Amino acid sequence: MLNFFRNYSKYILILLGLLIAAFIGINIFIQQFSKPFIYKDLKDVPQKFTVLVPGAFVEKDGTPSEILSDRLEKAVELYLDGKVYRFLLSGDHGTKGYDEVDNMKNYLTAKGVPPEDIFLDHAGFDTYSSIVRAQKIFKVDGVIIVTQQFHLSRALYIARAKHLDAYGYIADKHTYTAIRHLQIREKIACIKAFFEVYINRKPKFLGDEIPITGDGSSRQ
């Protein structure tokens, strides 16, 4: 084994260098690709019919994490300003004991959002699935994605690569715990997203169409 590494060390180093370059290059590409479609100021956000709120962790009592509550608050801002007309809440409800989407809905209804304007995607197990299902199941063609800045580039890359007319609204309202860990994990997730788009991965679940232009309360 030692002789193998001695004989092929040059090629191993070249391969390692190429992998590192690809990792950095894909991340830079996704960031630059998405940058023109990301907005920080509410007044600059274009008007679209739907706001997509990707799920995040909820506590055992149903309380949204700080990251998720910030996404929901920013989505409400868009709604109240007339920038969007329907909410698509997409998250993980893969087990009976863990439910992101219904708790997101409860948060919005407590803020006064009418149930008929809220649609739930219980199978948005990851960002890629949330976006593909938004397009295939909920027939979304124009969307504002509300999430934290570290996540927006990947979400917009997937959406626009899937030919969705998508824009991003930054949801950062706090400095989040373990933000460095989240940023590093996001860089790895960008590589995954790049290849998911390339191979046109299918979500775990699809199903019957639920057009976002309808009445959300009838689908809950």
C-alpha positions in Angstrom: 0.0 0.0 0.0 2.8 2.4 0.8 4.5 1.6 -2.5 1.2 2.3 -4.3 1.0 5.8 -2.8 4.7 6.5 -3.6 4.2 5.4 -7.2 0.9 7.3 -7.8 1.2 10.2 -5.3 1.5 12.7 -8.2 -1.8 11.4 -9.8 -3.5 11.3 -6.4 -2.5 14.9 -5.7 -3.7 16.0 -9.2 -7.0 14.2 -8.7 -7.4 15.8 -5.2 -6.7 19.2 -6.7 -9.3 18.7 -9.4 -11.9 17.7 -6.9 -11.2 20.8 -4.7 -11.3 23.0 -7.8 -14.6 21.5 -8.8 -16.0 22.0 -5.3 -15.0 25.7 -5.2 -16.0 26.3 -8.9 -19.5 24.8 -8.5 -20.1 26.9 -5.4 -18.9 30.1 -7.1 -21.0 29.3 -10.1 -24.2 28.8 -8.1 -23.7 32.0 -6.1 -23.0 34.1 -9.2 -25.9 32.5 -11.1 -28.4 33.4 -8.4 -27.1 36.8 -7.2 -29.1 38.9 -9.7 -32.4 37.4 -8.4 -31.8 38.0 -4.6 -33.4 40.9 -2.8 -32.9 42.4 0.6 -35.3 45.3 0.5 -39.1 44.7 0.3 -39.7 47.5 -2.1 -37.4 46.0 -4.7 -39.0 42.5 -4.7 -41.0 41.8 -7.9 -44.7 40.8 -7.6 -45.4 37.1 -8.0 -48.5 35.0 -7.1 -46.8 32.6 -4.7 -44.3 32.8 -1.8 -42.5 29.5 -1.1 -41.3 29.0 2.5 -39.0 26.0 2.9 -39.3 24.2 6.2 -36.8 24.1 9.0 -36.7 22.7 12.5 -39.7 22.9 14.8 -39.6 22.2 18.5 -41.6 19.3 20.1 -44.3 21.7 21.1 -44.6 22.9 17.5 -42.8 26.2 18.0 -40.8 27.1 14.8 -37.1 27.5 15.3 -35.7 31.0 14.9 -34.6 30.3 11.4 -38.1 29.1 10.4 -40.0 31.9 12.2 -37.8 34.5 10.4 -38.8 32.9 7.1 -42.5 33.0 8.0 -42.3 36.6 9.2 -40.6 37.8 6.0 -43.2 35.9 3.9 -46.0 37.7 5.8 -44.3 41.0 5.0 -44.5 40.1 1.3 -48.2 39.1 1.6 -49.2 42.2 3.5 -47.4 44.4 1.0 -49.3 42.8 -1.9 -46.2 41.2 -3.4 -47.7 37.7 -3.2 -51.2 36.2 -2.9 -50.6 32.6 -1.8 -48.3 30.8 0.6 -46.7 27.4 -0.2 -45.3 26.0 3.0 -43.1 23.1 2.1 -41.4 20.9 4.7 -40.9 17.6 6.4 -43.9 15.7 7.6 -42.5 12.3 7.0 -43.5 10.9 10.4 -46.5 11.3 12.6 -44.4 12.8 15.4 -42.7 15.5 13.4 -44.6 18.0 11.4 -43.1 21.2 10.0 -45.9 22.3 7.7 -48.9 22.3 9.9 -47.0 24.2 12.6 -46.0 26.7 9.9 -49.6 27.0 8.9 -50.6 27.6 12.6 -48.0 30.3 12.9 -49.4 32.1 9.8 -53.1 31.8 10.8 -52.2 33.2 14.2 -50.8 36.2 12.3 -54.2 36.6 10.6 -53.4 34.9 7.2 -56.7 33.4 5.8 -56.5 29.5 5.5 -57.6 29.7 1.9 -54.4 31.5 1.0 -52.2 28.8 2.5 -51.1 25.6 0.7 -49.2 22.8 2.4 -46.6 20.5 0.9 -46.0 17.7 3.4 -43.4 16.0 1.3 -40.9 18.9 0.9 -38.1 16.7 2.5 -35.3 18.9 0.9 -35.0 22.0 -1.1 -34.8 20.2 -4.4 -38.1 18.3 -3.6 -39.8 21.5 -2.4 -39.1 23.3 -5.7 -39.9 20.4 -8.1 -43.1 19.7 -6.2 -44.0 23.4 -6.3 -43.8 23.2 -10.1 -45.2 19.7 -10.7 -47.9 19.4 -8.0 -48.9 23.0 -7.2 -48.4 24.3 -10.8 -46.3 27.3 -9.6 -44.8 29.2 -12.4 -43.7 32.4 -10.6 -42.4 32.5 -7.1 -40.6 34.4 -4.4 -38.5 32.0 -2.2 -38.0 33.3 1.3 -35.1 31.8 3.2 -31.8 32.8 4.8 -29.1 34.3 2.6 -26.8 31.2 3.0 -29.6 29.1 1.5 -31.0 31.3 -1.1 -28.4 30.8 -3.8 -28.9 27.1 -3.9 -32.7 27.3 -3.9 -32.8 29.9 -6.7 -30.3 27.9 -8.7 -32.5 24.8 -8.6 -35.7 26.8 -9.3 -34.3 28.7 -12.3 -32.5 25.6 -13.7 -36.0 24.0 -13.6 -37.4 27.0 -15.6 -39.3 28.6 -12.7 -39.5 32.4 -12.7 -38.1 32.6 -9.2 -36.7 35.4 -7.0 -35.4 35.3 -3.5 -36.1 37.5 -0.4 -33.5 37.3 2.3 -35.0 36.2 5.6 -32.1 36.9 8.0 -33.4 38.8 11.0 -30.9 37.4 13.6 -27.4 36.0 13.9 -28.1 32.3 14.1 -26.5 29.8 16.3 -24.0 27.6 14.6 -24.1 29.8 11.5 -20.6 28.7 10.4 -21.7 25.0 10.5 -24.7 25.9 8.4 -22.7 27.7 5.9 -20.2 24.8 5.5 -23.0 22.3 5.2 -24.6 24.5 2.5 -21.5 24.4 0.4 -21.7 20.7 0.4 -25.4 20.8 -0.4 -24.6 23.0 -3.4 -22.6 20.2 -4.9 -25.5 17.8 -4.4 -28.0 20.3 -5.9 -25.8 20.7 -9.0 -25.8 17.0 -9.8 -29.5 16.6 -8.8 -30.4 19.2 -11.5 -28.0 17.6 -14.0 -29.5 14.1 -13.6 -33.1 15.5 -13.2 -33.7 13.7 -10.0 -37.3 12.8 -9.2 -38.6 13.7 -5.7 -39.5 10.8 -3.4 -43.2 11.6 -3.8 -45.2 13.3 -6.5 -49.0 12.8 -6.8 -52.1 14.6 -7.9 -52.1 18.2 -9.0 -53.2 20.9 -6.5 -53.1 24.2 -8.3 -51.9 27.1 -6.2 -54.6 29.3 -7.7 -57.4 27.5 -5.9 -58.6 27.5 -2.3 -55.9 26.2 0.2 -58.4 25.6 3.0 -60.0 22.8 1.0 -56.7 20.9 0.8 -55.7 21.0 4.5 
